[in-house]
């Protein structure tokens, strides 16, 4: 693990890594030893409702150091990288030294590389995209935005749909919007980036054990509380294991089957994260785990 004493106590710290790799623990240790505010960069931990299931810091952990951007978005709201960038930018200069941690690579890219100001997707375009499959959207991107089609993660339906929606809603390719990207709020050279590079088997074991711990800590109770409002869930509906636990509550799935589906989904998510980090963040200093 990193020698925390080697870090400057004055410069922002960025901690990226796959799910269950220990990012929060490292951020809290840095805050305890050097001071700072732990700021969330995880697209699922922004939502209220799912504290346990998304592995948000516990109340005791939040009391141990200042925290920001955890659970601050309503369960039934949409929230994008642009929203996050607007929320995090004032925190860079106002308050304790930022310790920004999470598993959403796009957030870190927006922060350190800049983010194009793309108009929001109209509801009718979103509905049209929701009714399509990824293959249809990829065919359109291959023909009309080959630059994006060449670099999008073709196994990530959310990224494919986002590129298609931008093209459909604005009449302009996402690659053209990205070419007009403004200067970053926090250039990588002004921060101390750390990328946790976890061994696949080690990480899979941690994912399995963490989900069991989530069940013990009340994830199913969270699902019971959210079930009456589940039909209104937007971004929060993407919480891994959320749909399965809701299905347990409504009697549509047994708990053992839900657990198995959730840990498989978590492992696949970790694989996508590791692939993204290798492709987009290979220049970050890597910390090999375990």
N, C-alpha and C positions, 0 to 999 in steps of 0.2 A: 504494500500500500504506500501511498505517497508520504513523503516527509513533510508534514504540515509546516514545520519550522522554516522550510525553504521557500514558502510562499510569502509574498509581500502582504502585510496587513492593511495596506492602503489601496491596492488595486482590486477591481472586481474579479471574482472567481466564477467560472462557468464549469458546471459538472454535468456532462451528458453520459448516457449509457442506457442499455436495454432495461426493460422492466425486471425488477427483483435483483438488480446488481449491487444495491447498497448505496445508491446516490444520496438518499436522505440522511443516512447515518453519517456519511462523510461530510455532508454540508453542516450537520449539527456539530460534529467534532471540530470543524474549522471555526464555526461561530463560537463554540465554547472556549477555544484556545486563543483566538485572535479577534473575536468580535465580528459583527456583521448581521445583516438581515437575510434570512433564507427566503428566496423568491421562487415561486413555482414556474416551471417551464414544461408542464405536462398537460396535454390537451384534455385529459379526463379529470384531473384533480382540480380543475377550475370550478367544477359544478358542485352545488350543494346537494345534499341527499346521500350521495355515495361517499362517505368518509372511509369506512372500513374497506369496501370493495375496491376502491381505487388506490388504497394504501396511502391516503393522505396522512400527514403527521398527526399523531394523537394529541389530545389536549395537553398531556404532560410535555410532549415534545414542543408544542407551540409555546408553552409557558417558559421553556428553557432558553428561547432566543426569539427575537422579533421575526415574524413571518408575514408574507404578503402574497396575494393572488391565489390563495387556496380556498376553494369552496365559495368564491365570491359571485359566481354566475348562477342565476336561477336554473332550476332543473329543466324547465320548459323553454329555455332560450337557446338560440344558436350563438356560437362563439368561434371566431376565426383567428388565424395568425395575425391579421390586421388589428382585430380587437385587442389581442394580447400585446402587440407591439405598442399600441397607444396607451395601454394600461401600465406597461413596464417602464416606458421611457421616462416619466417624471421621477420614478424611484431610483434612477441611476444617479441623480444629482441631489436628491432630497432624502436625507436620512442616513442610516448606517451603511457601511460598505456592502454592496450587493454580493450575495452568494446565490447565483441563479442555477437551479438544478432541475432536471427533468429528462424525460425520454422522447420529447417531441422535437426531432431534428429540424423541422421546418421553423419552429420558434427561434432556435438558435441561428438558423440561416437568416431569418428576417432581422434579427437583432444585430448580427455581425456583418451582414452583406447588404442589408437594405431590403425593402419590400415595396413593390409597385402598388400604387393606390388604385386598385381595380374596383369599379362600381359593384355594389352588391347584386347578387343574382335575384331576379324577380321570381316570385312564387310560382308563376306559370312555367317558367323555364326549369325550375327545380323539380316541379311535378313531371314535366316531360322527361327529364333526365332520370328520375326515379323509376319511370316505366320502361327504361331501356336497359340493356345489358352492356357489360363492359366491352364486349367484342364490337358491338355496333358503334359505340363511342370511339373506340380505338381506330376503327376504319375511317371515321370522319377526321380524326386527328392525323392519321397517316397521310391523308389527302390534303388537308387544309392547314395543318400546323406540324409539319414534319420535324421541326426542331424540338418541339415538346415531345412528340411521339417517340423520338429517338432516345430521350433521356428520362421519361416518366417510368416509374416502377410499374410494369405491366401486370404485376400481381396485386397491386393496391387499387381496388375499385374506387376508393374515395379520391385519390389523386387523379385518376382517369376522369372521373365525373367532374371534378373541379375544372380541369382543362377544357372539357367539352362545354361546360356551362359558361365559362368565360367567352369562348368562341361564339356560342349561340346567343348569349345575351348582349354582347358588345359588338359583334361583327368583326372583332379584331383578335388575332391569335394571342394566346397567353404568352408566347415567346416574345411578341412585340411589346406587350405590357412590361414584361420583365426587363427588356432592353432599356426601358426608361426608368429603371429603379433609382431612387434617390440615395444619397449617402447614408451609410449605416448609423444607427443611434449609438452603437458601441463597436467600433472596429476591433477585430480580433487582437490586433497589436496592442490595444489599450487594456486588455484583460488577461487573465491567467486561465486558459482553457485546459480542461482535464477530460479525457474520454475513457470511461471504464470499459475495458475490453474483456468480456467474460467468456470463459470456456463454455462450450455448448452444453456438455453433460452436467457440469457444475451448476450452470444456470437453470437447467431443466429441473434438477433436484430442488433448488431453491424455490422455483415457481410452484412445484407441487406442494412443498411444505408451507409456503406462504398462503396458498389458497386454503389449505386445511386450517391454518391459524386464523384466516379471515372468517371462516365459518364459526370457529370457536369464539371469536371476538364480536360476533353479532351481524355478519353480513346478511344472513337470512332475515333478521329483524329489520334491517334496512329495506330489504325487498318487500316485506309485509307493509311497511310504512309507505312505500312508494307505489305499490301495486294499484291503488285506486286512481293514481294520477299518471300511470305509465303511458296511457294513450296520448298524453300531451308531451311526453319526453321528446326532446330534439337531440342535441349533441350528447346529452347524458345517457341516451339510450345505447351509445356505442361503448359504454363501460364493459370491459370483458367480463363475462360471467353474469352480467346484469339480466339479460333476457332469459338465461337459464334459471336463475334464482326466482325471477318473477313467475316462470312456468312452474316451478316447484310450489310456490305460494298458491297459484291458481289450480293446482292439481293436474297439470298437463305433463309433468315430468317428475320422475323420482329423483331424490337428492343425489344418489350415487351416479346416475346418468348425467345430471347437471354438473356435478363436480368433474367428471371425466371430460365432458365437452368444454368446460371452462379452462381446465389446465391445458388441453390440446390447443385451444384458441390462444391462450397466453404464450405457449411455446412458439406458435406460428407468428404471433405478433413480435416476439423477441427476435425471431429470425429475420423478419422484415426490418426491424430496427437496426440490427447488426449489419444487414446488407446496405441500408441507407447510410449508416455511419462510415462504412468502409468506402462507399462511393463518394460521399460528400464531405467527410470530415477526416480524411486520411492525414491531413496536415496538423491535426490536433495531437498534442502529446498523449500517448496512450498509457493507461495503467492496466497491466495484465492481471486478471483475476482467475483463480484465487491466488 
